[in-house]
Every structure is written in structure tokens, then in C-alpha cells.
Amino acid sequence: MNATMNATEMANDTITETAGGVEPVSDDGRRRLQQSLSDAVSGAVDNAKETASGAVDKAKDVAGKVVDKTNEVVNKVNDTLQAGAERVNDFIAGVQGNMTNGTEGNMTMNSTDMANDT
């Protein structure tokens, strides 16, 4: 109870002291608080902008690396396909050459055989 009484007495004393004389109203404390809050919010916004800008730059960097790697892979695949197509063309040309040579040989043999038969 003493604590309550003391607190009440202190509150009454404060009320009596301020009620007796009118203290000038000052917004300095409130203004400083608002300015501090404004500065804190402004700082947080600036930090968020910097973070977002850094994230965008990092994303662009990563995207650029992905594009470069993709182009590298596509070029290697393209080279491999072209080399494979050249080998297939060489194979087909070889087969056609063998077929032509084989046919000419058979024709000659047939002509010789036919000449011997007569």
C-alpha cells in the first residue's frame, strides 16, 4: 500500500505543481521524435533501394552468364552436328562411289562374258 500511496501522492504533487503555474507547450520533443522517425524510415528506404539495385545487378550478371554458357553449349552441339553430317555425307559418297565402280566392273565382266560366249 505504501507504494500505491506514494505513487498517488507523487502524481498529485505533480498535478498540483503544473496546475498552479501554466507551463508553455512545446512541440520540440514531438518534432524531434518525428524527425528521428522520418530519418529512420528514409534510411531504411535508401537501404532497401540499394539492396534491390544490388539484387538486380546480380540477377543481370547471372542471366548474362547463363546466356553465355547456353551459347557455348549450342555452338558445341552445332559443331558436333556439322561434323556428323560431314561424316554421313562422306560415307554416302563412298558408298555411291563403290556402287558405281562395282557396276562398271560388272558391266565389263558381263561384256567380256558375253563376248566369250559368242
TIMI-191357 format. One line per 8 residues: number of its first residue (from 1); their letters; for each residue x, y, z of N, C-alpha, C, O. Coordinates in nm, 4 decimals, m for minus. Example, Ala and Ser with C-alpha at 12.3 -4.5 7.8 and 13.67 -1.06 7.14 Angstrom:
# residues 2
1) AS) 1.3190/m0.5690/0.7800/1.2300/m0.4500/0.7800/1.3200/m0.3300/0.7800/1.4236/m0.3319/0.8465  1.2850/m0.2250/0.7080/1.3670/m0.1060/0.7140/1.2900/0.0030/0.7870/1.3409/0.1138/0.8039
***
This chain:
# residues 118
1) MNATMNAT) 0.0791/m0.1185/0.0000/0.0000/0.0000/0.0000/0.0842/0.1262/0.0000/0.0447/0.2290/m0.0549  0.1967/0.1171/0.0602/0.2835/0.2339/0.0616/0.3239/0.2748/m0.0799/0.3297/0.3934/m0.1126  0.3508/0.1772/m0.1607/0.3921/0.2070/m0.2970/0.2798/0.2766/m0.3713/0.3031/0.3707/m0.4472  0.1576/0.2298/m0.3490/0.0438/0.2913/m0.4164/0.0228/0.4322/m0.3634/0.0002/0.5257/m0.4402  0.0305/0.4465/m0.2322/0.0112/0.5777/m0.1741/0.1189/0.6746/m0.2202/0.0916/0.7902/m0.2525  0.2394/0.6255/m0.2225/0.3486/0.7115/m0.2644/0.3332/0.7526/m0.4099/0.3577/0.8678/m0.4456  0.2926/0.6584/m0.4933/0.2750/0.6893/m0.6341/0.1616/0.7881/m0.6509/0.1710/0.8811/m0.7311  0.0554/0.7687/m0.5765/m0.0582/0.8601/m0.5855/m0.0195/0.9981/m0.5367/m0.0534/1.0992/m0.5981
9) EMANDTIT) 0.0526/1.0007/m0.4247/0.0951/1.1308/m0.3721/0.1860/1.2010/m0.4720/0.1757/1.3220/m0.4922  0.2752/1.1242/m0.5345/0.3662/1.1841/m0.6304/0.2886/1.2375/m0.7499/0.3178/1.3458/m0.8005  0.1906/1.1617/m0.7942/0.1089/1.2067/m0.9058/0.0328/1.3325/m0.8670/0.0243/1.4270/m0.9455  m0.0223/1.3341/m0.7470/m0.0960/1.4524/m0.7027/m0.0035/1.5732/m0.6912/m0.0406/1.6850/m0.7267  0.1165/1.5488/m0.6414/0.2117/1.6590/m0.6300/0.2454/1.7171/m0.7674/0.2547/1.8387/m0.7844  0.2633/1.6288/m0.8637/0.2984/1.6740/m0.9986/0.1831/1.7519/m1.0587/0.2030/1.8560/m1.1214  0.0615/1.7003/m1.0391/m0.0553/1.7692/m1.0931/m0.0691/1.9064/m1.0286/m0.0989/2.0049/m1.0962  m0.0473/1.9123/m0.8978/m0.0604/2.0381/m0.8263/0.0436/2.1374/m0.8734/0.0136/2.2552/m0.8923
17) ETAGGVEP) 0.1665/2.0901/m0.8925/0.2741/2.1795/m0.9357/0.2462/2.2365/m1.0734/0.2671/2.3556/m1.0967  0.1988/2.1520/m1.1659/0.1756/2.2011/m1.3012/0.0460/2.2795/m1.3095/0.0350/2.3721/m1.3898  m0.0502/2.2449/m1.2297/m0.1767/2.3174/m1.2345/m0.1601/2.4584/m1.1807/m0.2273/2.5505/m1.2272  m0.0708/2.4769/m1.0827/m0.0514/2.6084/m1.0243/0.0066/2.7053/m1.1243/m0.0379/2.8199/m1.1306  0.0998/2.6658/m1.1993/0.1584/2.7537/m1.2998/0.1453/2.6896/m1.4361/0.1690/2.5698/m1.4510  0.1086/2.7661/m1.5333/0.0888/2.7143/m1.6683/0.2246/2.7062/m1.7360/0.2964/2.8053/m1.7491  0.2572/2.5854/m1.7784/0.3839/2.5662/m1.8480/0.3617/2.5880/m1.9969/0.2587/2.5481/m2.0512  0.4564/2.6499/m2.0617/0.4393/2.6701/m2.2051/0.4420/2.5349/m2.2780/0.5184/2.4450/m2.2432
25) VSDDGRRR) 0.3583/2.5240/m2.3776/0.3503/2.3995/m2.4544/0.4634/2.3990/m2.5560/0.4861/2.4975/m2.6264  0.5326/2.2889/m2.5624/0.6448/2.2777/m2.6549/0.6286/2.1513/m2.7374/0.6024/2.0433/m2.6845  0.6447/2.1667/m2.8675/0.6381/2.0514/m2.9584/0.7766/2.0016/m2.9940/0.7909/1.9133/m3.0785  0.8797/2.0577/m2.9301/1.0161/2.0194/m2.9650/1.0389/1.8695/m2.9537/1.0997/1.8101/m3.0427  0.9927/1.8088/m2.8493/1.0106/1.6650/m2.8299/0.9407/1.5850/m2.9375/0.9952/1.4885/m2.9911  0.8188/1.6267/m2.9684/0.7412/1.5570/m3.0703/0.8063/1.5754/m3.2072/0.8155/1.4810/m3.2855  0.8505/1.6959/m3.2348/0.9155/1.7233/m3.3638/1.0453/1.6435/m3.3785/1.0736/1.5881/m3.4848  1.1223/1.6386/m3.2725/1.2463/1.5600/m3.2781/1.2162/1.4124/m3.2992/1.2856/1.3439/m3.3744
33) LQQSLSDA) 1.1120/1.3639/m3.2322/1.0730/1.2241/m3.2498/1.0287/1.1984/m3.3933/1.0671/1.0983/m3.4538  0.9475/1.2893/m3.4477/0.9028/1.2735/m3.5859/1.0211/1.2797/m3.6825/1.0276/1.2031/m3.7787  1.1145/1.3713/m3.6564/1.2322/1.3825/m3.7423/1.3167/1.2559/m3.7343/1.3664/1.2076/m3.8360  1.3329/1.2023/m3.6141/1.4087/1.0779/m3.5969/1.3420/0.9632/m3.6709/1.4079/0.8839/m3.7380  1.2092/0.9557/m3.6573/1.1359/0.8504/m3.7282/1.1475/0.8692/m3.8792/1.1670/0.7729/m3.9534  1.1355/0.9931/m3.9232/1.1468/1.0222/m4.0655/1.2853/0.9835/m4.1174/1.2979/0.9236/m4.2242  1.3888/1.0180/m4.0410/1.5245/0.9824/m4.0806/1.5432/0.8307/m4.0847/1.6074/0.7778/m4.1754  1.4870/0.7623/m3.9869/1.4993/0.6166/m3.9817/1.4288/0.5523/m4.1009/1.4822/0.4610/m4.1641
41) VSGAVDNA) 1.3082/0.6011/m4.1309/1.2330/0.5460/m4.2446/1.3062/0.5770/m4.3740/1.3174/0.4909/m4.4612  1.3557/0.6983/m4.3872/1.4297/0.7364/m4.5074/1.5545/0.6500/m4.5241/1.5856/0.6055/m4.6346  1.6251/0.6268/m4.4148/1.7427/0.5406/m4.4199/1.7071/0.3986/m4.4592/1.7781/0.3349/m4.5370  1.5962/0.3492/m4.4046/1.5531/0.2134/m4.4384/1.5155/0.2036/m4.5857/1.5465/0.1044/m4.6517  1.4484/0.3071/m4.6372/1.4107/0.3085/m4.7791/1.5357/0.3125/m4.8660/1.5447/0.2406/m4.9655  1.6320/0.3963/m4.8289/1.7566/0.4026/m4.9060/1.8280/0.2681/m4.9062/1.8782/0.2242/m5.0097  1.8323/0.2032/m4.7911/1.8955/0.0702/m4.7825/1.8212/m0.0308/m4.8683/1.8829/m0.1144/m4.9341  1.6885/m0.0229/m4.8676/1.6089/m0.1152/m4.9490/1.6357/m0.0922/m5.0972/1.6457/m0.1873/m5.1747
49) KETASGAV) 1.6474/0.0350/m5.1364/1.6771/0.0662/m5.2769/1.8133/0.0105/m5.3168/1.8284/m0.0486/m5.4237  1.9118/0.0300/m5.2301/2.0468/m0.0204/m5.2589/2.0476/m0.1720/m5.2682/2.1131/m0.2292/m5.3554  1.9749/m0.2367/m5.1785/1.9679/m0.3826/m5.1792/1.8998/m0.4311/m5.3067/1.9459/m0.5256/m5.3707  1.7891/m0.3654/m5.3432/1.7171/m0.4052/m5.4644/1.8043/m0.3827/m5.5874/1.8072/m0.4662/m5.6778  1.8745/m0.2715/m5.5909/1.9628/m0.2430/m5.7038/2.0734/m0.3475/m5.7128/2.1074/m0.3938/m5.8216  2.1293/m0.3842/m5.5977/2.2320/m0.4884/m5.5958/2.1780/m0.6222/m5.6433/2.2458/m0.6959/m5.7148  2.0550/m0.6530/m5.6027/1.9934/m0.7793/m5.6440/1.9687/m0.7801/m5.7948/1.9893/m0.8818/m5.8609  1.9245/m0.6665/m5.8486/1.9001/m0.6571/m5.9929/2.0323/m0.6739/m6.0683/2.0386/m0.7461/m6.1678
57) DKAKDVAG) 2.1368/m0.6075/m6.0208/2.2671/m0.6206/m6.0858/2.3164/m0.7651/m6.0817/2.3702/m0.8155/m6.1802  2.2981/m0.8307/m5.9685/2.3407/m0.9705/m5.9546/2.2597/m1.0601/m6.0484/2.3144/m1.1502/m6.1119  2.1283/m1.0344/m6.0565/2.0432/m1.1145/m6.1452/2.0852/m1.0961/m6.2911/2.0881/m1.1922/m6.3680  2.1181/m0.9710/m6.3289/2.1636/m0.9463/m6.4658/2.2948/m1.0192/m6.4926/2.3146/m1.0756/m6.6002  2.3826/m1.0176/m6.3955/2.5117/m1.0857/m6.4091/2.4921/m1.2356/m6.4277/2.5531/m1.2969/m6.5154  2.4062/m1.2941/m6.3439/2.3791/m1.4380/m6.3530/2.3122/m1.4705/m6.4865/2.3476/m1.5687/m6.5517  2.2158/m1.3880/m6.5268/2.1472/m1.4113/m6.6541/2.2461/m1.4037/m6.7704/2.2393/m1.4840/m6.8635  2.3373/m1.3078/m6.7647/2.4388/m1.2967/m6.8697/2.5266/m1.4201/m6.8764/2.5594/m1.4681/m6.9850
65) KVVDKTNE) 2.5646/m1.4713/m6.7606/2.6470/m1.5926/m6.7574/2.5703/m1.7123/m6.8121/2.6275/m1.7966/m6.8812  2.4412/m1.7202/m6.7815/2.3587/m1.8308/m6.8324/2.3498/m1.8227/m6.9847/2.3621/m1.9238/m7.0538  2.3286/m1.7022/m7.0361/2.3206/m1.6847/m7.1821/2.4532/m1.7220/m7.2473/2.4551/m1.7908/m7.3493  2.5635/m1.6770/m7.1892/2.6948/m1.7106/m7.2449/2.7183/m1.8611/m7.2454/2.7670/m1.9161/m7.3442  2.6844/m1.9271/m7.1365/2.7036/m2.0725/m7.1275/2.6133/m2.1445/m7.2270/2.6544/m2.2414/m7.2909  2.4900/m2.0961/m7.2395/2.3960/m2.1572/m7.3347/2.4485/m2.1430/m7.4770/2.4439/m2.2380/m7.5551  2.4981/m2.0248/m7.5105/2.5551/m2.0049/m7.6447/2.6742/m2.0970/m7.6683/2.6910/m2.1512/m7.7775  2.7557/m2.1142/m7.5666/2.8717/m2.2033/m7.5778/2.8269/m2.3468/m7.6054/2.8822/m2.4142/m7.6923
73) VVNKVNDT) 2.7270/m2.3927/m7.5312/2.6763/m2.5295/m7.5492/2.6141/m2.5450/m7.6879/2.6373/m2.6447/m7.7562  2.5350/m2.4456/m7.7289/2.4700/m2.4523/m7.8608/2.5760/m2.4566/m7.9713/2.5625/m2.5319/m8.0677  2.6796/m2.3769/m7.9571/2.7865/m2.3779/m8.0583/2.8556/m2.5137/m8.0638/2.8863/m2.5629/m8.1725  2.8804/m2.5748/m7.9484/2.9440/m2.7070/m7.9469/2.8535/m2.8116/m8.0103/2.8999/m2.8963/m8.0866  2.7249/m2.8060/m7.9791/2.6290/m2.9002/m8.0384/2.6238/m2.8797/m8.1892/2.6209/m2.9760/m8.2657  2.6226/m2.7538/m8.2310/2.6195/m2.7229/m8.3734/2.7425/m2.7785/m8.4443/2.7313/m2.8386/m8.5512  2.8590/m2.7583/m8.3851/2.9828/m2.8114/m8.4433/2.9791/m2.9636/m8.4528/3.0211/m3.0220/m8.5527  2.9284/m3.0265/m8.3474/2.9192/m3.1728/m8.3466/2.8239/m3.2223/m8.4548/2.8536/m3.3196/m8.5242
81) LQAGAERV) 2.7101/m3.1562/m8.4694/2.6137/m3.1964/m8.5723/2.6708/m3.1765/m8.7124/2.6505/m3.2603/m8.8003  2.7418/m3.0665/m8.7333/2.8023/m3.0427/m8.8646/2.9086/m3.1474/m8.8951/2.9173/m3.1965/m9.0076  2.9891/m3.1815/m8.7957/3.0907/m3.2847/m8.8166/3.0239/m3.4188/m8.8473/3.0704/m3.4935/m8.9333  2.9152/m3.4488/m8.7770/2.8418/m3.5731/m8.8026/2.7812/m3.5743/m8.9421/2.7847/m3.6768/m9.0102  2.7262/m3.4624/m8.9850/2.6679/m3.4534/m9.1192/2.7758/m3.4712/m9.2253/2.7528/m3.5364/m9.3272  2.8934/m3.4136/m9.2017/3.0037/m3.4306/m9.2970/3.0450/m3.5776/m9.3066/3.0735/m3.6269/m9.4157  3.0484/m3.6468/m9.1941/3.0849/m3.7892/m9.1954/2.9799/m3.8719/m9.2695/3.0129/m3.9633/m9.3451  2.8524/m3.8380/m9.2462/2.7455/m3.9102/m9.3169/2.7578/m3.8847/m9.4666/2.7449/m3.9773/m9.5467
89) NDFIAGVQ) 2.7826/m3.7596/m9.5047/2.7985/m3.7279/m9.6469/2.9182/m3.8014/m9.7068/2.9112/m3.8513/m9.8191  3.0279/m3.8078/m9.6315/3.1455/m3.8820/m9.6793/3.1130/m4.0304/m9.6968/3.1533/m4.0926/m9.7951  3.0399/m4.0859/m9.6007/3.0016/m4.2264/m9.6078/2.9140/m4.2520/m9.7307/2.9349/m4.3480/m9.8049  2.8154/m4.1636/m9.7504/2.7244/m4.1810/m9.8658/2.8021/m4.1681/m9.9964/2.7809/m4.2452/m10.0900  2.8918/m4.0708/m10.0020/2.9741/m4.0547/m10.1231/3.0590/m4.1793/m10.1469/3.0755/m4.2213/m10.2614  3.1127/m4.2385/m10.0417/3.1923/m4.3602/m10.0552/3.1079/m4.4766/m10.1031/3.1511/m4.5545/m10.1881  2.9890/m4.4886/m10.0494/2.9002/m4.5974/m10.0917/2.8608/m4.5793/m10.2368/2.8599/m4.6751/m10.3141  2.8280/m4.4559/m10.2739/2.7909/m4.4308/m10.4136/2.9081/m4.4597/m10.5066/2.8905/m4.5157/m10.6148
97) GNMTNGTE) 3.0268/m4.4212/m10.4634/3.1461/m4.4486/m10.5452/3.1683/m4.5977/m10.5605/3.2025/m4.6448/m10.6689  3.1490/m4.6723/m10.4528/3.1671/m4.8172/m10.4599/3.0616/m4.8802/m10.5485/3.0906/m4.9737/m10.6232  2.9411/m4.8306/m10.5408/2.8340/m4.8864/m10.6236/2.8611/m4.8577/m10.7705/2.8389/m4.9436/m10.8557  2.9086/m4.7384/m10.8003/2.9381/m4.7027/m10.9391/3.0540/m4.7874/m10.9914/3.0480/m4.8410/m11.1021  3.1576/m4.7987/m10.9120/3.2730/m4.8797/m10.9538/3.2333/m5.0257/m10.9671/3.2778/m5.0937/m11.0595  3.1523/m5.0735/m10.8782/3.1093/m5.2131/m10.8831/3.0229/m5.2395/m11.0052/3.0343/m5.3451/m11.0676  2.9390/m5.1476/m11.0390/2.8514/m5.1648/m11.1545/2.9319/m5.1636/m11.2828/2.9077/m5.2445/m11.3723  3.0272/m5.0726/m11.2924/3.1106/m5.0668/m11.4130/3.1887/m5.1968/m11.4292/3.2039/m5.2497/m11.5393
105) GNMTMNST) 3.2371/m5.2458/m11.3171/3.3115/m5.3717/m11.3236/3.2223/m5.4844/m11.3699/3.2636/m5.5654/m11.4528  3.1037/m5.4915/m11.3194/3.0103/m5.5956/m11.3601/2.9746/m5.5818/m11.5063/2.9634/m5.6813/m11.5779  2.9567/m5.4579/m11.5513/2.9227/m5.4387/m11.6922/3.0371/m5.4877/m11.7814/3.0148/m5.5513/m11.8844  3.1579/m5.4572/m11.7399/3.2728/m5.5007/m11.8187/3.2811/m5.6526/m11.8188/3.3060/m5.7151/m11.9219  3.2596/m5.7109/m11.7007/3.2630/m5.8559/m11.6935/3.1526/m5.9166/m11.7782/3.1731/m6.0154/m11.8488  3.0396/m5.8579/m11.7701/2.9301/m5.9113/m11.8492/2.9595/m5.9006/m11.9975/2.9282/m5.9911/m12.0748  3.0188/m5.7914/m12.0360/3.0516/m5.7757/m12.1783/3.1572/m5.8778/m12.2191/3.1500/m5.9353/m12.3277  3.2545/m5.9000/m12.1323/3.3594/m5.9971/m12.1630/3.2995/m6.1367/m12.1664/3.3308/m6.2161/m12.2551
113) DMANDT) 3.2132/m6.1669/m12.0694/3.1489/m6.2973/m12.0676/3.0653/m6.3181/m12.1944/3.0646/m6.4252/m12.2551  2.9961/m6.2122/m12.2305/2.9111/m6.2241/m12.3483/2.9970/m6.2425/m12.4749/2.9593/m6.3162/m12.5660  3.1106/m6.1758/m12.4792/3.1983/m6.1880/m12.5946/3.2553/m6.3305/m12.6013/3.2699/m6.3864/m12.7100  3.2866/m6.3876/m12.4879/3.3393/m6.5227/m12.4848/3.2338/m6.6245/m12.5235/3.2641/m6.7280/m12.5827  3.1098/m6.5938/m12.4892/3.0020/m6.6852/m12.5227/2.9751/m6.6911/m12.6722/2.9312/m6.7946/m12.7225  2.9990/m6.5886/m12.7404/2.9684/m6.5886/m12.8835/3.0760/m6.6476/m12.9588/3.0681/m6.6563/m13.0813
***
